[in-house]
Amino acid sequence: MLKSIRVFFLLIWLLGALSLVAAGAASPSPQIDVLRVEGTIVPAVASYIDRGITEAESHQAVAIIIELSTPGGLLSTTENIVDRILDAKVPVVVYVDRWAGSAGTFITLASHVAAMAPASRIGAASPVSINSEGGISDTLAKKITEDTAARIRSLADLRGRNQKAAEATVLEALSFTDQEALGLVPLREEHQQVLELDSPYLDPPLVDLGADNLDSLIAQLDGMTVEVAGGNVTIDTEGYVRNDIGMSLFERFLQVISDPNIAYILLTLATTGLVLELINPGTILPGVVGAISLLLAFYSLAVLEASWAGILFIVLAFVLFIAEVFTTTFGILTLGGIASLVMGSIILFGGGPELFQLQINWWVIAVVAIVITATFLFVVGATVRSQRRRPITGKEGLIGKVALAKTEIAPTGMVLVEGEHWTARTEGDRIELGEEVVVTKVEGLKLWVTKK
């Protein structure tokens, strides 16, 4: 009887242990995916964020965190990222690490949870490039600004954040520190007057959380309930596992060449290489470098919505440089080429409604202008002049040649030059047999020579 009781309790203990193991196997540690976004918001970044959210949805991560530090980016790309966040089936948390300027403000406010690190800032989301002179009409500029302001208001309203402050980042280009955005410190008087607030504090705040680091942020996320595309979700981070999703080499490469300075250098390098190959066929290397640079430049210029006027000005500059080589204008065409190159460089970007001032650094323009001008004045000029120079043959070709005296020349004699015997006459002292002489003049069948 006692033995049966022992067996019974042993079976109960085994069943309990098995149930605990099964429960552990059925409840794996929650996974939190982390993306890192730095730099300008361009299509490569949108592709990266889309891939990260898709992966998080596929393995049912409890949340995906985007560490963000950006000065801004393209309006169309920002809209794509915002739409992807709104359609996400997992909670998307944006953690402003240092700066959420311009496009970063939209991305932050679109997230289900918006958090900021100490000493970070957010705002200045005006579509800056629409104010470029000669870009678009005032009416269209106003339409774009109003539409952008309405978009950011709707995002703030959707997430229960301060609509006035969000709208002011677009209409007034206001920026807020992390403490101001959290409503923990009073705003400056100028900001209070612009926002027409009853209180000096933002209420409701512009963002949800402040966190010293990711671990602090994840701890605060535990237990929060947010509304995603599929319904309400409660975030459970207890015992979480962190999964970092980095940019692929291809995505990083596309992000690098989407920089305005890189795109500009690629365009000028492509044009220079192809022109050099056309002027001096068979060199191969300039043509190969030019063709590759041209393909990369096409991608960069398309992504950054470059101005056709700027591209045509740069092409015109190269045409003028080439024309200077083939004609004699005493530098007039070269000056025109430099002016066209600089003008095209200045207006190459910024013709459309971006959330970031796309421009080329002045020192990059200066360096490119100097290098290109020097190349066409010296390298290309020398190549073309050498091709146009008539080859000297026949008797005239003997001038300057070294000959060998086959007899005494006093004042006439015989010399051997280029394998032929010629009658020679000295212009100076007597020349002995076997001495080397230099041909100075040709008269009929007689050479004039001097001692070497």
C-alpha positions in Angstrom: 0.0 0.0 0.0 2.8 2.4 1.0 4.6 1.6 -2.2 1.6 2.4 -4.3 1.2 5.8 -2.6 4.9 6.6 -3.4 4.4 5.7 -7.1 1.2 7.9 -7.2 3.0 11.0 -5.8 6.0 10.3 -8.1 3.7 10.3 -11.2 2.1 13.5 -10.0 5.5 15.1 -9.6 6.5 14.0 -13.1 3.4 15.3 -14.7 3.9 18.7 -13.0 7.5 18.8 -14.2 6.4 18.0 -17.7 3.7 20.7 -17.7 6.3 23.3 -16.6 8.6 22.3 -19.4 5.8 22.4 -21.9 4.7 25.8 -20.6 8.3 27.0 -21.0 8.5 25.7 -24.5 5.1 27.2 -25.4 6.1 30.7 -24.1 9.4 31.7 -25.6 11.1 34.9 -24.5 9.5 38.0 -26.2 11.7 39.4 -29.0 12.2 43.1 -29.6 13.7 44.1 -33.0 15.9 47.2 -33.2 16.7 49.2 -36.3 19.3 52.0 -36.5 18.6 55.0 -38.8 21.2 57.7 -39.2 21.5 60.3 -41.9 19.2 61.7 -44.6 15.9 60.0 -45.2 16.2 58.6 -48.7 14.6 55.5 -50.5 17.3 53.2 -49.2 16.3 54.1 -45.6 12.6 53.5 -46.5 13.5 50.1 -47.9 15.4 49.2 -44.7 12.5 50.2 -42.4 10.0 48.4 -44.5 12.2 45.2 -44.4 12.6 45.6 -40.6 8.9 45.9 -39.9 8.1 43.0 -42.2 10.6 40.8 -40.4 9.2 41.8 -37.0 5.7 40.9 -38.3 6.8 37.6 -39.6 8.2 36.3 -36.3 5.6 38.2 -34.2 8.0 40.5 -32.3 6.4 42.2 -29.4 7.7 45.5 -30.7 10.2 47.1 -33.1 12.3 50.0 -32.0 13.8 52.5 -34.5 16.7 54.4 -33.1 16.5 57.7 -35.1 19.0 60.5 -35.7 18.3 62.4 -38.9 18.4 66.0 -40.2 15.5 65.3 -42.5 14.9 63.9 -46.0 12.7 63.7 -49.0 8.9 64.3 -48.6 7.9 61.4 -50.8 10.1 59.0 -49.0 8.9 60.2 -45.6 5.3 59.6 -46.7 6.2 56.0 -47.6 7.8 55.4 -44.2 4.8 57.0 -42.3 2.3 54.9 -44.3 4.3 51.7 -43.5 4.3 52.5 -39.8 0.5 53.1 -39.9 0.0 49.8 -41.6 2.3 47.9 -39.2 0.8 44.9 -37.3 3.4 45.2 -34.5 4.0 48.2 -32.2 6.6 50.6 -33.8 8.6 52.6 -31.2 10.7 55.5 -32.4 13.6 56.5 -30.0 15.1 59.9 -30.9 18.7 59.4 -30.1 20.0 62.8 -31.0 17.9 64.6 -33.6 14.5 64.1 -35.3 14.7 67.0 -37.6 12.2 67.6 -40.4 11.3 64.2 -41.9 12.3 62.6 -38.5 9.5 64.6 -36.8 6.9 62.9 -39.1 8.3 59.5 -38.5 8.4 60.0 -34.7 4.9 61.3 -34.5 3.6 58.4 -36.7 5.0 55.8 -34.3 2.8 54.0 -31.8 5.2 55.1 -29.0 7.5 58.1 -29.3 10.5 58.4 -27.0 13.4 60.8 -26.7 16.9 60.5 -25.3 18.4 63.2 -23.0 19.6 66.3 -24.9 17.9 65.3 -28.1 15.6 67.5 -30.2 12.7 67.3 -32.5 11.0 69.7 -35.0 11.8 72.2 -37.8 9.6 70.2 -40.2 8.9 72.9 -42.8 9.2 71.9 -46.5 12.3 74.1 -47.0 13.0 73.6 -50.7 9.7 75.0 -51.9 11.0 78.4 -50.9 13.8 78.3 -53.5 13.7 81.2 -55.9 12.2 80.2 -59.2 11.3 76.7 -57.9 7.5 76.7 -57.8 4.7 79.3 -57.6 3.7 80.8 -54.3 0.2 79.3 -54.6 1.6 75.8 -55.0 4.1 76.4 -52.2 1.2 77.4 -49.9 -0.7 74.3 -50.9 2.2 72.0 -50.1 2.8 73.7 -46.8 -0.8 73.5 -45.7 -1.1 69.9 -46.8 2.1 69.0 -44.9 0.7 70.8 -41.8 -2.6 68.9 -42.1 -0.7 65.6 -42.4 1.3 66.2 -39.2 -1.8 67.4 -37.3 -3.6 64.2 -38.2 -0.7 62.1 -37.0 -0.6 63.9 -33.7 -4.4 63.5 -33.3 -4.2 59.8 -34.1 -1.6 59.2 -31.4 -3.1 61.6 -28.9 -0.2 64.1 -29.0 -0.1 67.9 -29.0 -1.6 69.1 -32.3 -0.6 72.7 -32.0 3.0 71.9 -31.3 3.1 69.4 -34.2 1.6 71.9 -36.6 4.0 74.6 -35.5 7.0 72.5 -36.5 5.8 72.8 -40.1 4.2 76.3 -40.2 6.7 78.0 -37.9 9.7 75.6 -38.1 9.7 75.3 -34.3 12.0 72.8 -32.6 11.7 71.4 -29.1 14.1 69.8 -26.7 13.3 66.4 -25.2 12.2 68.1 -21.9 10.0 70.6 -23.7 8.5 67.9 -25.9 7.7 65.8 -22.8 6.0 68.8 -21.2 8.4 68.7 -18.2 9.9 72.2 -18.6 8.2 75.5 -19.7 8.6 76.6 -23.3 10.3 79.8 -24.2 8.1 82.9 -24.3 8.4 83.2 -28.1 7.1 79.6 -28.5 4.3 80.2 -26.0 3.2 83.2 -28.0 3.3 81.3 -31.3 1.4 78.4 -29.9 -1.1 80.6 -27.9 -1.0 78.2 -25.0 -2.8 78.7 -21.7 0.0 77.0 -19.9 3.8 77.3 -20.6 4.0 73.5 -20.7 3.0 71.3 -23.6 -0.2 69.5 -22.5 -0.6 66.9 -24.0 3.1 66.5 -24.7 4.5 66.0 -28.2 6.2 62.7 -27.3 5.3 59.9 -24.8 8.5 58.8 -23.0 12.0 60.0 -22.1 14.6 57.3 -21.7 18.4 57.4 -21.0 19.0 54.3 -23.1 17.3 51.4 -24.8 17.1 49.2 -21.7 15.4 52.0 -19.8 13.0 52.5 -22.8 12.2 48.8 -23.0 11.5 48.7 -19.3 9.0 51.5 -19.6 7.3 49.8 -22.6 6.3 46.8 -20.5 2.5 46.7 -20.0 1.7 49.6 -22.5 -1.3 49.0 -24.8 -1.2 50.5 -28.2 -3.5 50.3 -31.3 -1.8 48.7 -34.3 -3.3 47.8 -37.7 -4.7 44.5 -36.4 -6.2 45.9 -33.2 -5.0 46.7 -29.6 -1.8 45.1 -28.5 -0.3 45.0 -25.0 3.5 45.1 -25.0 5.1 42.5 -22.8 8.9 42.9 -22.5 9.6 40.8 -19.5 12.6 38.5 -20.2 12.9 40.0 -23.7 15.5 39.1 -26.3 16.9 41.9 -28.4 17.4 41.3 -32.1 19.4 44.0 -34.0 18.6 44.3 -37.7 21.2 46.3 -39.5 21.3 47.8 -43.0 22.5 45.5 -45.7 25.7 46.5 -47.6 23.5 47.2 -50.6 21.1 49.5 -48.7 24.1 51.3 -47.0 25.7 51.8 -50.4 22.5 53.2 -51.9 22.2 55.6 -48.9 25.8 56.8 -49.4 25.4 57.6 -53.1 22.1 59.4 -52.4 24.0 62.2 -50.8 23.8 65.4 -52.9 27.6 65.9 -52.8 28.3 62.3 -53.9 25.7 62.5 -56.7 27.3 65.8 -57.9 30.7 64.3 -57.9 29.5 61.2 -59.8 27.8 63.3 -62.5 31.0 65.4 -63.1 33.2 62.3 -63.0 31.0 60.6 -65.5 30.9 63.5 -67.9 34.7 64.0 -67.6 35.5 60.3 -68.2 33.2 60.0 -71.2 34.5 63.2 -72.8 38.2 62.1 -72.3 37.4 58.8 -73.9 35.7 60.4 -76.9 38.6 62.8 -77.5 41.3 60.2 -77.1 39.7 56.8 -78.1 41.3 53.6 -76.9 42.4 54.8 -73.4 39.6 52.6 -72.0 40.0 53.5 -68.3 38.3 57.0 -68.6 35.4 55.5 -70.5 34.9 52.6 -68.1 35.0 55.0 -65.0 32.7 57.4 -66.8 30.1 54.8 -67.8 30.0 53.3 -64.2 29.8 56.8 -62.7 27.0 57.8 -65.1 24.8 54.8 -64.1 25.3 55.6 -60.4 24.7 59.3 -61.0 21.4 58.4 -62.8 20.2 56.6 -59.7 21.3 59.4 -57.3 19.8 62.2 -59.4 16.5 60.4 -59.8 16.3 59.7 -56.1 17.1 63.3 -55.1 14.8 64.7 -57.8 17.5 66.8 -59.4 16.7 69.8 -61.5 17.0 69.2 -65.3 18.1 72.9 -65.6 21.0 72.2 -63.3 22.0 69.1 -65.3 21.9 70.9 -68.6 24.0 73.8 -67.2 26.7 71.3 -66.2 26.6 69.5 -69.6 26.9 73.0 -71.3 30.0 73.7 -69.2 31.7 70.6 -70.6 30.7 71.6 -74.1 32.3 75.0 -73.6 35.5 73.5 -72.2 35.8 71.3 -75.3 35.1 74.2 -77.6 37.9 76.2 -76.0 40.3 73.4 -76.8 39.4 73.4 -80.5 39.1 77.2 -81.0 41.1 80.2 -80.0 39.0 82.5 -77.8 41.7 83.5 -75.3 39.8 82.0 -72.3 36.3 83.4 -73.0 34.7 79.9 -73.5 36.6 78.7 -70.4 35.1 81.5 -68.3 31.7 80.7 -69.7 32.2 77.0 -68.9 33.2 77.8 -65.3 30.2 80.1 -64.8 27.9 77.4 -66.3 29.4 74.7 -64.1 29.0 76.8 -60.9 25.4 77.8 -61.8 24.4 74.3 -62.5 25.9 73.1 -59.3 24.0 75.6 -57.3 20.6 74.8 -58.8 21.1 71.1 -59.3 19.0 70.2 -56.2 16.2 71.7 -54.3 13.7 72.1 -57.1 10.9 70.2 -55.3 9.2 70.0 -52.0 11.7 68.3 -49.6 11.8 68.2 -45.9 15.5 68.8 -45.9 17.7 71.4 -47.7 19.4 69.4 -50.4 22.4 71.4 -51.4 26.0 70.8 -52.4 28.8 72.1 -50.1 30.4 75.2 -51.5 33.9 73.7 -51.1 32.9 70.6 -53.1 31.8 72.9 -56.0 35.0 74.9 -55.8 37.2 71.8 -55.8 35.3 70.2 -58.7 35.4 73.5 -60.7 39.1 73.9 -60.3 39.9 70.2 -61.1 37.6 70.1 -64.2 38.9 73.4 -65.5 42.6 72.3 -65.1 41.9 69.0 -66.7 40.4 70.5 -69.9 42.9 73.3 -70.1 46.0 71.1 -69.8 45.3 67.3 -70.3 42.7 67.5 -72.9 44.3 70.6 -74.6 47.6 68.8 -74.9 46.0 65.7 -76.3 44.0 67.5 -79.0 46.9 69.8 -79.9 49.2 66.8 -80.4 46.6 65.1 -82.6 46.2 68.2 -84.7 49.9 68.8 -85.1 51.1 67.8 -88.6 53.8 65.2 -88.5 57.1 66.6 -89.8 58.6 64.3 -92.6 61.0 64.6 -95.5 63.9 67.1 -95.6 62.3 69.3 -92.8 62.4 66.3 -90.6 66.2 66.3 -90.6 66.5 69.6 -88.8 67.8 68.9 -85.3 68.9 65.4 -86.1 72.4 64.2 -85.1 74.7 63.2 -88.0 78.1 61.6 -88.2 80.9 63.2 -90.3 82.1 60.7 -92.8 84.8 63.1 -94.1 86.4 66.2 -93.0 84.1 69.2 -93.4 86.1 72.3 -94.1 83.9 73.8 -95.1 82.1 71.0 -97.0 82.1 67.3 -96.7 79.9 64.2 -96.3 77.7 63.2 -93.3 75.6 60.2 -92.5 72.1 60.9 -91.1 69.2 58.6 -90.8 71.1 55.9 -92.8 71.7 58.3 -95.8 74.8 60.1 -97.0 74.4 63.9 -97.5 76.6 66.7 -98.6 77.1 69.0 -95.6 78.6 72.4 -95.0 79.7 73.6 -91.6 78.4 76.9 -90.2 81.4 77.2 -87.9 84.8 75.6 -87.2 86.3 72.7 -89.1 84.8 69.4 -88.4 87.0 66.3 -88.2 86.2 62.8 -89.5 84.0 60.8 -87.1 82.7 63.8 -85.1 79.0 64.2 -84.4 77.2 67.2 -85.8 73.7 68.6 -85.6 71.7 69.5 -88.7 70.6 73.2 -88.6 69.2 73.9 -92.0 68.4 72.1 -95.3 69.0 73.8 -98.7 68.2 71.6 -101.7 70.4 68.6 -101.3 72.8 70.2 -98.9 72.7 70.2 -95.1 74.1 72.9 -92.9 75.6 71.5 -89.7 77.4 72.5 -86.5 79.4 70.6 -84.0 77.2 68.8 -81.4 
